[in-house]
Amino acid sequence: MKITLLGTGSPPPSLERAGPSQILEIDGQRILVDCGPGTTYQLLKAGIHLAQVKQLFFTHHHMDHNVDFPHFLIASWGLGRRSLGVFGPRGTREWVEAFLRLYEEDIRQRMTLGRPEQGIFDIKFEELQNGSEFAGEGWKVKAIKARHSTLTLSYRFTSSGKSVVISGDTGYFEGFIPFAQGANLLVLECTLGKSVELPDDQVKENDLYKYYKKRRDPKVWQTLHEGYGHHTPEEAGLVASQAGVKKLVLTHISPFRDLEDMKKQAKKNFSGEVIIGEDLMAIEI
């Protein structure tokens, strides 16, 4: 089993990090989890042929986790993909079908070039809920409801006795601990953390940084932490420790974060390996 972090960013656009997305490779199968901004290009950069991706799991439907789906859907179909299974929380089918209606004229025009309906209008759906399980060829996945501002699922993929847990967006909650227990790899969102301080001369030319300075207001932080549901590095380390996972990867990282400090804070609570996720990072499990 191998996982590649295609995108490790968060909603604000960044030239360093694409939107949240990762792909699992299990016995030649490619399983995509989330499809944030830039995912299609990141798949190409990772050396993965788009037509090889025939399973797609959505954790939830905030735009930073799904906005590249139309690009992936039409581009992979055009390159030869003839089947696709789409999984996600309640509302996933309605959301995908809305995009198919929106792009129907585009798709029909491309079909005049000889492309078949297979792989575009015959998507197989399965909407999952808390406790749902699904078995693929040589792998299985289990879902749990996460703690986030919209209906969100975390996933645990298992193959040949090894497992990887992908949290999606979530804040700390006790039910996640037994779900992730003993996983070989935990890919955990960690949106919150200490910010770097840019010199004044750089701040003047950086509107995105000025925007982030405003978000340091304690009330905004509290909303992101408690209202929306996101982890601090300390909490991420605590989750990894309590769940007894082998390795922790932090992802969903906001711009201008002090990455070394994030790692340091996570290691206060977790003695295992802590990795700051980077785009196109590949990890063998």
C-alpha positions as CSV (number, residue, x, y, z in Angstrom):
1,M,0.0,0.0,0.0
2,K,1.2,3.5,-0.9
3,I,-0.2,6.9,-0.4
4,T,0.7,10.1,-2.3
5,L,-0.3,13.4,-0.8
6,L,-1.4,15.2,-4.0
7,G,-2.5,18.4,-2.2
8,T,-1.9,19.4,1.5
9,G,-3.3,22.9,1.5
10,S,-6.5,24.6,2.8
11,P,-9.1,26.9,1.4
12,P,-6.9,30.0,0.8
13,P,-5.0,29.6,-2.6
14,S,-1.3,28.9,-2.3
15,L,1.4,28.4,-4.9
16,E,3.1,26.0,-2.5
17,R,0.2,23.7,-1.7
18,A,-2.7,22.4,-3.9
19,G,-6.1,21.7,-2.4
20,P,-6.7,18.7,-0.1
21,S,-6.4,15.4,-2.0
22,Q,-4.5,12.1,-1.6
23,I,-4.3,8.9,-3.6
24,L,-3.9,5.3,-2.4
25,E,-2.3,2.7,-4.6
26,I,-3.3,-0.9,-3.6
27,D,-2.3,-3.8,-5.8
28,G,-2.4,-1.7,-8.9
29,Q,-5.6,0.0,-8.0
30,R,-5.8,3.8,-7.6
31,I,-8.2,5.2,-5.0
32,L,-8.6,9.0,-4.8
33,V,-9.7,10.6,-1.6
34,D,-11.0,14.2,-2.1
35,C,-10.5,16.3,-5.2
36,G,-9.4,19.8,-4.1
37,P,-8.1,22.6,-6.4
38,G,-5.3,21.4,-8.7
39,T,-5.9,17.6,-8.1
40,T,-6.0,16.7,-11.8
41,Y,-2.6,18.4,-12.5
42,Q,-1.1,16.9,-9.3
43,L,-2.1,13.4,-10.5
44,L,-0.1,14.0,-13.7
45,K,2.9,15.3,-11.7
46,A,2.7,12.2,-9.5
47,G,3.0,10.1,-12.7
48,I,-0.5,8.6,-12.4
49,H,-2.6,8.2,-15.6
50,L,-6.0,9.7,-15.0
51,A,-7.8,6.8,-16.5
52,Q,-6.4,4.5,-13.8
53,V,-8.4,6.2,-11.1
54,K,-11.7,4.4,-10.8
55,Q,-12.6,4.9,-7.2
56,L,-13.2,8.4,-5.6
57,F,-14.0,9.0,-2.0
58,F,-15.2,12.4,-0.8
59,T,-14.8,13.3,2.9
60,H,-17.2,16.2,2.6
61,H,-18.4,18.9,0.2
62,H,-16.6,22.0,1.2
63,M,-15.2,23.6,-2.0
64,D,-11.5,23.0,-1.1
65,H,-12.2,19.3,-1.1
66,N,-14.2,18.9,-4.3
67,V,-13.9,21.8,-6.6
68,D,-11.6,20.0,-9.1
69,F,-14.0,17.1,-9.6
70,P,-15.5,18.3,-13.0
71,H,-11.9,18.7,-14.4
72,F,-10.9,15.2,-13.2
73,L,-14.2,13.6,-14.3
74,I,-14.2,14.9,-17.9
75,A,-10.4,14.8,-18.4
76,S,-10.1,11.2,-17.1
77,W,-13.1,10.1,-19.2
78,G,-11.5,11.7,-22.3
79,L,-8.3,9.8,-21.6
80,G,-10.0,6.4,-21.6
81,R,-11.6,5.9,-18.1
82,R,-14.8,3.8,-18.6
83,S,-16.0,3.3,-15.1
84,L,-16.1,5.3,-11.8
85,G,-17.3,4.6,-8.3
86,V,-18.0,7.7,-6.2
87,F,-18.4,7.4,-2.5
88,G,-19.1,10.1,0.1
89,P,-21.5,11.4,2.8
90,R,-25.2,12.0,2.2
91,G,-25.8,14.4,-0.7
92,T,-22.8,13.2,-2.7
93,R,-25.0,11.8,-5.5
94,E,-27.1,15.0,-5.8
95,W,-23.9,17.1,-5.9
96,V,-22.3,15.0,-8.7
97,E,-25.4,14.8,-10.7
98,A,-25.8,18.6,-10.5
99,F,-22.4,19.0,-12.2
100,L,-23.3,16.4,-14.9
101,R,-26.4,18.6,-15.7
102,L,-24.3,21.7,-15.7
103,Y,-21.7,20.2,-18.1
104,E,-24.1,18.1,-20.1
105,E,-23.8,20.1,-23.3
106,D,-20.0,20.1,-23.1
107,I,-20.1,16.3,-22.5
108,R,-22.5,15.7,-25.4
109,Q,-20.4,17.7,-27.8
110,R,-17.3,15.6,-26.8
111,M,-19.3,12.5,-27.5
112,T,-19.7,13.5,-31.1
113,L,-15.9,12.8,-31.3
114,G,-16.7,9.2,-30.6
115,R,-16.4,9.0,-26.8
116,P,-18.9,6.6,-25.3
117,E,-21.3,7.2,-22.5
118,Q,-19.5,4.7,-20.3
119,G,-17.6,6.4,-17.5
120,I,-19.5,9.6,-17.5
121,F,-23.3,9.1,-17.3
122,D,-23.1,5.7,-15.6
123,I,-21.2,6.6,-12.4
124,K,-21.8,4.2,-9.6
125,F,-22.7,5.9,-6.3
126,E,-22.6,4.8,-2.7
127,E,-23.5,7.3,0.0
128,L,-21.9,6.3,3.3
129,Q,-22.7,7.1,6.9
130,N,-21.2,6.7,10.3
131,G,-20.0,3.1,10.6
132,S,-20.4,2.2,6.9
133,E,-18.1,-0.4,5.4
134,F,-17.2,-1.2,1.8
135,A,-15.0,-3.9,0.4
136,G,-13.0,-3.5,-2.8
137,E,-10.6,-5.9,-4.5
138,G,-8.1,-6.8,-1.8
139,W,-9.0,-3.8,0.4
140,K,-11.7,-2.5,2.6
141,V,-12.7,0.8,4.0
142,K,-14.7,1.9,7.0
143,A,-16.2,5.4,7.6
144,I,-16.9,7.4,10.8
145,K,-18.6,10.7,11.1
146,A,-16.1,13.4,11.9
147,R,-16.5,16.6,13.9
148,H,-16.8,19.4,11.4
149,S,-19.1,22.3,10.4
150,T,-20.7,20.1,7.7
151,L,-21.4,16.4,7.4
152,T,-17.9,14.9,7.0
153,L,-16.5,11.4,7.0
154,S,-13.1,10.1,8.0
155,Y,-11.9,6.9,6.3
156,R,-9.8,3.9,7.4
157,F,-8.4,1.8,4.5
158,T,-7.1,-1.7,5.2
159,S,-5.2,-4.1,3.0
160,S,-3.0,-7.1,3.8
161,G,-3.1,-6.3,7.5
162,K,-1.9,-2.7,7.1
163,S,-4.1,0.4,7.5
164,V,-4.1,4.1,6.8
165,V,-6.6,6.6,8.3
166,I,-7.5,9.8,6.4
167,S,-9.3,12.2,8.7
168,G,-10.7,14.8,6.3
169,D,-11.6,18.0,8.2
170,T,-12.3,17.4,11.9
171,G,-11.7,18.6,15.3
172,Y,-10.7,16.5,18.3
173,F,-13.4,14.0,19.5
174,E,-13.0,10.9,21.5
175,G,-14.8,8.6,19.1
176,F,-12.0,9.0,16.6
177,I,-9.5,7.4,18.9
178,P,-10.7,3.7,18.6
179,F,-11.4,4.3,14.9
180,A,-7.8,5.1,14.3
181,Q,-6.4,2.7,16.8
182,G,-3.1,1.0,15.8
183,A,-3.1,2.4,12.2
184,N,0.2,2.2,10.4
185,L,-0.3,5.8,9.1
186,L,-2.6,8.6,10.2
187,V,-3.1,11.5,7.8
188,L,-4.6,14.1,10.1
189,E,-5.8,17.6,9.3
190,C,-4.0,20.3,11.2
191,T,-5.3,23.7,10.1
192,L,-4.4,25.6,13.2
193,G,-0.9,26.4,14.3
194,K,1.6,29.2,15.0
195,S,2.1,31.6,12.1
196,V,5.4,32.9,10.8
197,E,6.2,36.6,11.1
198,L,7.2,38.3,7.9
199,P,9.5,41.4,7.8
200,D,7.5,44.7,7.4
201,D,8.9,45.3,3.9
202,Q,7.5,41.9,2.8
203,V,4.1,42.4,4.5
204,K,3.4,45.5,2.3
205,E,3.5,43.4,-0.8
206,N,1.6,40.4,0.5
207,D,-2.1,40.8,0.7
208,L,-2.7,37.2,1.6
209,Y,-0.4,37.5,4.6
210,K,-2.2,40.7,5.8
211,Y,-5.5,38.7,5.5
212,Y,-4.1,36.0,7.7
213,K,-2.8,38.5,10.3
214,K,-6.5,39.6,10.8
215,R,-7.5,36.0,11.3
216,R,-5.3,35.8,14.4
217,D,-8.0,37.4,16.3
218,P,-8.9,35.1,19.2
219,K,-12.6,35.1,18.2
220,V,-11.8,33.9,14.7
221,W,-9.4,31.3,16.0
222,Q,-12.1,30.0,18.4
223,T,-14.6,29.7,15.6
224,L,-12.2,27.7,13.4
225,H,-11.2,25.5,16.4
226,E,-14.5,24.8,18.1
227,G,-17.2,25.9,15.6
228,Y,-15.8,24.5,12.4
229,G,-13.7,21.7,13.9
230,H,-10.0,21.8,13.2
231,H,-6.9,20.5,15.0
232,T,-4.1,22.3,16.6
233,P,-0.7,20.6,16.4
234,E,-0.9,19.7,20.1
235,E,-4.2,18.0,19.6
236,A,-3.0,16.2,16.5
237,G,-0.1,14.7,18.5
238,L,-2.6,13.8,21.3
239,V,-4.8,11.9,18.8
240,A,-1.9,10.0,17.4
241,S,-0.6,9.1,20.9
242,Q,-4.0,8.0,22.2
243,A,-4.7,6.0,19.1
244,G,-1.3,4.3,19.2
245,V,-0.6,4.9,15.5
246,K,2.8,4.2,14.0
247,K,3.3,7.4,12.0
248,L,1.5,10.8,11.9
249,V,1.3,13.1,8.9
250,L,-0.1,16.6,9.3
251,T,-2.0,18.0,6.3
252,H,-4.6,20.7,5.4
253,I,-2.0,23.3,6.3
254,S,-2.9,27.0,6.1
255,P,-0.5,29.5,4.5
256,F,2.3,31.1,6.6
257,R,2.4,28.4,9.2
258,D,5.6,27.9,11.2
259,L,6.1,24.3,10.1
260,E,8.9,23.5,12.5
261,D,6.9,24.8,15.4
262,M,3.9,22.7,14.3
263,K,6.1,19.6,14.3
264,K,7.6,20.5,17.7
265,Q,4.1,21.0,19.3
266,A,2.8,17.7,17.9
267,K,5.8,15.8,19.3
268,K,5.0,17.1,22.8
269,N,2.2,14.6,22.9
270,F,3.4,11.9,20.4
271,S,6.7,10.1,20.6
272,G,6.4,8.5,17.1
273,E,7.4,9.9,13.8
274,V,5.7,13.2,12.9
275,I,5.8,14.3,9.2
276,I,4.7,17.7,7.9
277,G,2.9,16.8,4.7
278,E,4.1,18.3,1.4
279,D,2.5,18.1,-2.0
280,L,3.5,15.0,-4.0
281,M,5.0,13.3,-0.9
282,A,4.8,9.5,-1.3
283,I,4.8,7.2,1.7
284,E,5.0,3.4,1.5
285,I,2.9,1.7,4.2
